[in-house]
């Protein structure tokens, strides 16, 4: 072993300097990263503070992405077309079916939950920015979805602006004196501002209605015999549909029935009509009805409207009492998803199911109304025959709501406006998407690519049932933002959906078989029997309460004489006779109710048999 074998080589001075330099460089870079991180934290804190002061708390990164997106696309906003004093021009230019959306501001509850604003309104389009995380669970991006309607109103638009744009033309249409039916719907999730919007519109209608009727006095109108205070009187009715029952909100919530007269007109029997001679009286009736409406606490809202409230303002001829115009203001019950009803009791779940069924039937009726209106326009343009397209099938029997509003759907002289309300919070994105899909399917307006050089990579995507395609990352200046892309076969699916609807609609004149005739009669009878059973059950409850009070008095009186039985035998005999009468009354009530139920069950089984036979016959005929 050499003497130098165990000795280590000393590092050179140059290599030591290089190592020290690298260490110093790493320390400098670490310090730079720390300063940048600290600076970024300060910037985030400042942004978060500014967002809170602006009333938009929440995730700073997502808020920044939304803000940059809005700056890039703000030029796409289009101006609104409001009504003016030339009422006839407004009515002619206003669409027969107007679908619009209103976004409300963030409320305190959403700010407490740290919800940020996830909806952008660029009239006539509305964009929803869904906050997403990539697979790594860290990288944030936005999924943009857009819907284009007739009008889109942001949180800066007040109710008066919405009324002037969408509702005032319908008021003028109803006042033309031609028997026009104008209907305004408010639809959306609970807590999105439906009732607030409808209440504001009601107030403006009350103010403008009498002014409009007063202005037409002594004025010759080219478009017809306009309604005035001299030839018409204003009457109002207000009722609600709750759990399949109709209740008069202006008459102590009295239960009502739906009947159809010999002319095929649907009539709500017993519905009170209050005459209003001035705006204050009409406004008082509307406030009375709104206060009597049914509300309950749900998961989505502390005070949710659980009924469809229908306010009808009618203009009747003072000499003939003929309907010369009607304006229906419908505040629909708040829509809920199934996941929001998981902790509801049986009654709340039944209410939700009834609400969803009626909303689905309403959508189909409005779609048929708009489709018939377009067909009528195309027929007249092409110089076709005189067929009235409103004679085509409208499925208004799908629910009591649409049955009551039958004249609005089947009349050739009708206009409709639906105002969809959405909540801006990111936690309500799913609700907002469902609301806008509902409105979009009613309008059936396909949306394509927006114009503009800055929107080259952004294509509007409308998610529809069966055609949704997951979004994929796209190259963009901001790597955190992801844009949706349009499906190649979306239009094909829409055409198939339209054909499917047309194939399932019955023609205006259809020859029904004996089974189909009997089935239709049994269904109508079942509806009537259901109302009779409910009324009889309610009557029995009230009578039982009276009997219970009477029995209490009987027991109290007989207990005072039992100790001296042999001296008060006559009173005991009277007690036995009275008790026997009470039991007979109870047996009679129970027997009557059981008889009604047995008849109902028998016809229900018959309805099921006929339904199966009709379905089998229809299937064999198609084959």
TAZICOR-V14547 format. One record per residue. N is the residue number from 1. D_FIRST is the distance of its C-alpha to the first C-alpha in Angstrom with 2 decimals. Layout:
BEGIN
N_D_FIRST + N_D_FIRST
END
This chain:
BEGIN
1_0.00 + 2_3.76 + 3_6.51 + 4_8.32 + 5_6.61 + 6_8.74 + 7_11.65 + 8_14.67 + 9_16.80 + 10_20.12 + 11_23.17 + 12_25.48 + 13_28.87 + 14_30.71 + 15_29.09 + 16_29.77 + 17_33.33 + 18_33.76 + 19_32.66 + 20_34.96 + 21_37.74 + 22_37.43 + 23_37.60 + 24_40.57 + 25_42.22 + 26_41.86 + 27_43.33 + 28_46.15 + 29_46.92 + 30_46.94 + 31_49.30 + 32_51.45 + 33_51.67 + 34_52.60 + 35_55.28 + 36_56.59 + 37_56.66 + 38_58.42 + 39_60.83 + 40_61.50 + 41_62.19 + 42_64.62 + 43_66.28 + 44_66.58 + 45_68.05 + 46_70.50 + 47_71.41 + 48_71.86 + 49_74.08 + 50_76.09 + 51_76.48 + 52_77.71 + 53_80.16 + 54_81.36 + 55_81.96 + 56_79.26 + 57_76.41 + 58_73.69 + 59_70.42 + 60_69.72 + 61_67.92 + 62_70.77 + 63_73.38 + 64_71.67 + 65_71.58 + 66_75.28 + 67_76.13 + 68_74.39 + 69_76.10 + 70_79.46 + 71_78.99 + 72_78.21 + 73_81.27 + 74_83.87 + 75_85.88 + 76_86.81 + 77_89.24 + 78_92.87 + 79_95.97 + 80_98.32 + 81_101.91 + 82_104.06 + 83_107.71 + 84_110.42 + 85_114.14 + 86_115.02 + 87_114.80 + 88_116.09 + 89_113.42 + 90_110.71 + 91_111.93 + 92_112.05 + 93_108.55 + 94_106.91 + 95_105.32 + 96_107.07 + 97_103.74 + 98_101.50 + 99_98.04 + 100_96.13 + 101_93.26 + 102_92.92 + 103_89.70 + 104_90.06 + 105_87.88 + 106_85.14 + 107_86.63 + 108_85.36 + 109_84.24 + 110_81.99 + 111_80.59 + 112_79.77 + 113_77.86 + 114_75.92 + 115_77.53 + 116_77.34 + 117_79.93 + 118_79.08 + 119_82.29 + 120_83.32 + 121_86.94 + 122_87.72 + 123_91.36 + 124_92.22 + 125_88.72 + 126_86.67 + 127_82.88 + 128_80.85 + 129_77.18 + 130_75.40 + 131_72.12 + 132_69.35 + 133_65.62 + 134_63.46 + 135_61.51 + 136_58.53 + 137_60.85 + 138_60.01 + 139_61.45 + 140_65.14 + 141_67.85 + 142_71.64 + 143_73.76 + 144_77.03 + 145_80.27 + 146_83.61 + 147_87.25 + 148_90.13 + 149_93.56 + 150_96.79 + 151_95.77 + 152_92.72 + 153_93.10 + 154_90.28 + 155_90.30 + 156_92.01 + 157_95.12 + 158_97.70 + 159_100.13 + 160_102.97 + 161_101.03 + 162_100.33 + 163_103.98 + 164_105.32 + 165_103.07 + 166_103.34 + 167_106.15 + 168_108.99 + 169_109.82 + 170_110.32 + 171_112.68 + 172_114.71 + 173_114.69 + 174_116.14 + 175_118.83 + 176_120.18 + 177_122.72 + 178_121.91 + 179_120.62 + 180_116.97 + 181_114.27 + 182_111.30 + 183_108.32 + 184_105.29 + 185_102.34 + 186_99.42 + 187_96.41 + 188_92.87 + 189_90.61 + 190_91.69 + 191_91.17 + 192_90.96 + 193_94.25 + 194_96.88 + 195_99.49 + 196_98.84 + 197_99.43 + 198_102.48 + 199_104.03 + 200_103.73 + 201_105.26 + 202_108.10 + 203_108.87 + 204_109.05 + 205_111.20 + 206_113.63 + 207_113.99 + 208_114.36 + 209_116.52 + 210_119.62 + 211_119.11 + 212_118.96 + 213_122.05 + 214_123.88 + 215_122.97 + 216_124.42 + 217_127.87 + 218_130.36 + 219_127.75 + 220_128.28 + 221_125.14 + 222_124.82 + 223_122.41 + 224_124.73 + 225_126.58 + 226_124.05 + 227_124.08 + 228_125.64 + 229_126.71 + 230_130.24 + 231_129.73 + 232_126.75 + 233_125.61 + 234_122.02 + 235_121.08 + 236_117.70 + 237_116.25 + 238_112.89 + 239_111.36 + 240_108.01 + 241_106.53 + 242_104.59 + 243_103.46 + 244_105.96 + 245_108.85 + 246_110.85 + 247_111.76 + 248_114.12 + 249_112.45 + 250_115.76 + 251_117.68 + 252_115.76 + 253_113.28 + 254_115.99 + 255_114.83 + 256_116.03 + 257_116.32 + 258_115.85 + 259_118.78 + 260_119.80 + 261_123.39 + 262_125.50 + 263_124.29 + 264_120.65 + 265_119.91 + 266_117.49 + 267_119.03 + 268_117.49 + 269_120.44 + 270_121.24 + 271_118.99 + 272_120.48 + 273_121.06 + 274_121.50 + 275_123.46 + 276_121.97 + 277_124.31 + 278_121.85 + 279_118.08 + 280_117.84 + 281_119.40 + 282_117.12 + 283_114.02 + 284_115.09 + 285_115.29 + 286_111.82 + 287_110.36 + 288_112.13 + 289_110.65 + 290_107.10 + 291_107.23 + 292_108.47 + 293_105.71 + 294_103.43 + 295_99.88 + 296_97.17 + 297_93.64 + 298_90.91 + 299_87.14 + 300_87.32 + 301_90.02 + 302_91.68 + 303_95.11 + 304_95.15 + 305_98.34 + 306_98.93 + 307_102.07 + 308_103.28 + 309_105.76 + 310_108.47 + 311_110.79 + 312_113.67 + 313_115.76 + 314_118.88 + 315_121.61 + 316_124.90 + 317_128.20 + 318_130.63 + 319_133.54 + 320_132.11 + 321_128.93 + 322_127.11 + 323_123.38 + 324_122.95 + 325_119.26 + 326_116.45 + 327_113.09 + 328_110.66 + 329_107.73 + 330_105.23 + 331_102.37 + 332_100.26 + 333_98.32 + 334_94.63 + 335_92.49 + 336_89.61 + 337_86.80 + 338_86.44 + 339_83.27 + 340_85.34 + 341_87.77 + 342_85.36 + 343_86.47 + 344_90.15 + 345_92.82 + 346_95.09 + 347_97.59 + 348_95.03 + 349_93.52 + 350_97.01 + 351_97.77 + 352_94.62 + 353_95.48 + 354_99.03 + 355_97.84 + 356_95.41 + 357_98.11 + 358_100.63 + 359_98.15 + 360_97.33 + 361_101.06 + 362_101.60 + 363_98.95 + 364_100.59 + 365_104.01 + 366_102.87 + 367_101.08 + 368_104.29 + 369_106.28 + 370_104.09 + 371_103.98 + 372_107.77 + 373_108.18 + 374_106.05 + 375_107.97 + 376_111.26 + 377_110.12 + 378_109.03 + 379_112.32 + 380_114.45 + 381_112.45 + 382_112.79 + 383_116.53 + 384_116.35 + 385_118.82 + 386_119.82 + 387_117.59 + 388_116.43 + 389_112.71 + 390_112.89 + 391_114.70 + 392_111.40 + 393_109.74 + 394_108.15 + 395_106.54 + 396_108.06 + 397_108.67 + 398_104.95 + 399_105.31 + 400_107.96 + 401_106.49 + 402_107.06 + 403_110.39 + 404_111.69 + 405_110.55 + 406_112.09 + 407_114.48 + 408_111.58 + 409_109.89 + 410_112.95 + 411_115.11 + 412_115.33 + 413_115.55 + 414_112.29 + 415_109.33 + 416_106.11 + 417_103.27 + 418_100.13 + 419_97.89 + 420_94.42 + 421_92.63 + 422_88.86 + 423_86.58 + 424_83.86 + 425_81.12 + 426_77.99 + 427_78.60 + 428_81.90 + 429_80.52 + 430_81.33 + 431_84.85 + 432_85.39 + 433_84.23 + 434_86.68 + 435_89.51 + 436_88.96 + 437_88.62 + 438_91.97 + 439_93.56 + 440_92.02 + 441_93.29 + 442_96.74 + 443_96.75 + 444_94.90 + 445_93.94 + 446_91.01 + 447_88.67 + 448_86.85 + 449_84.58 + 450_85.33 + 451_86.03 + 452_83.82 + 453_80.85 + 454_78.64 + 455_79.23 + 456_77.84 + 457_75.33 + 458_77.54 + 459_79.99 + 460_82.27 + 461_81.59 + 462_84.17 + 463_82.90 + 464_85.59 + 465_85.80 + 466_84.02 + 467_82.74 + 468_79.98 + 469_76.74 + 470_73.57 + 471_72.53 + 472_69.38 + 473_67.23 + 474_68.50 + 475_67.07 + 476_68.39 + 477_67.59 + 478_66.97 + 479_64.37 + 480_65.68 + 481_69.16 + 482_70.13 + 483_73.47 + 484_75.43 + 485_76.47 + 486_79.79 + 487_80.27 + 488_81.57 + 489_84.09 + 490_85.42 + 491_88.81 + 492_89.15 + 493_88.64 + 494_91.20 + 495_93.75 + 496_93.18 + 497_93.66 + 498_96.91 + 499_98.16 + 500_97.33 + 501_99.32 + 502_102.26 + 503_102.34 + 504_102.48 + 505_105.32 + 506_108.85 + 507_111.50 + 508_114.33 + 509_116.83 + 510_115.42 + 511_117.53 + 512_116.35 + 513_116.81 + 514_118.61 + 515_115.33 + 516_114.01 + 517_117.26 + 518_117.13 + 519_113.45 + 520_114.18 + 521_117.10 + 522_115.07 + 523_112.23 + 524_114.74 + 525_116.38 + 526_113.05 + 527_112.38 + 528_115.82 + 529_115.47 + 530_112.13 + 531_113.84 + 532_116.72 + 533_114.42 + 534_112.53 + 535_115.82 + 536_117.30 + 537_114.20 + 538_114.39 + 539_118.11 + 540_117.47 + 541_114.91 + 542_117.47 + 543_120.21 + 544_117.97 + 545_117.33 + 546_121.10 + 547_121.61 + 548_118.90 + 549_120.66 + 550_123.97 + 551_122.50 + 552_121.18 + 553_124.66 + 554_126.14 + 555_123.75 + 556_124.34 + 557_128.09 + 558_128.08 + 559_125.77 + 560_128.43 + 561_131.03 + 562_129.11 + 563_129.83 + 564_133.54 + 565_133.38 + 566_136.89 + 567_138.48 + 568_136.70 + 569_136.81 + 570_138.13 + 571_135.11 + 572_132.75 + 573_134.62 + 574_134.29 + 575_130.56 + 576_130.22 + 577_132.22 + 578_130.14 + 579_126.87 + 580_128.14 + 581_128.87 + 582_125.36 + 583_123.78 + 584_125.96 + 585_124.85 + 586_121.20 + 587_121.78 + 588_123.57 + 589_120.76 + 590_118.10 + 591_120.20 + 592_120.78 + 593_117.11 + 594_116.16 + 595_118.77 + 596_117.32 + 597_113.80 + 598_114.95 + 599_116.64 + 600_113.54 + 601_111.31 + 602_113.80 + 603_113.85 + 604_110.09 + 605_109.70 + 606_112.27 + 607_110.35 + 608_107.18 + 609_109.09 + 610_110.66 + 611_107.36 + 612_105.80 + 613_108.83 + 614_108.90 + 615_105.17 + 616_105.60 + 617_108.62 + 618_106.77 + 619_103.81 + 620_106.11 + 621_108.05 + 622_104.89 + 623_103.86
END
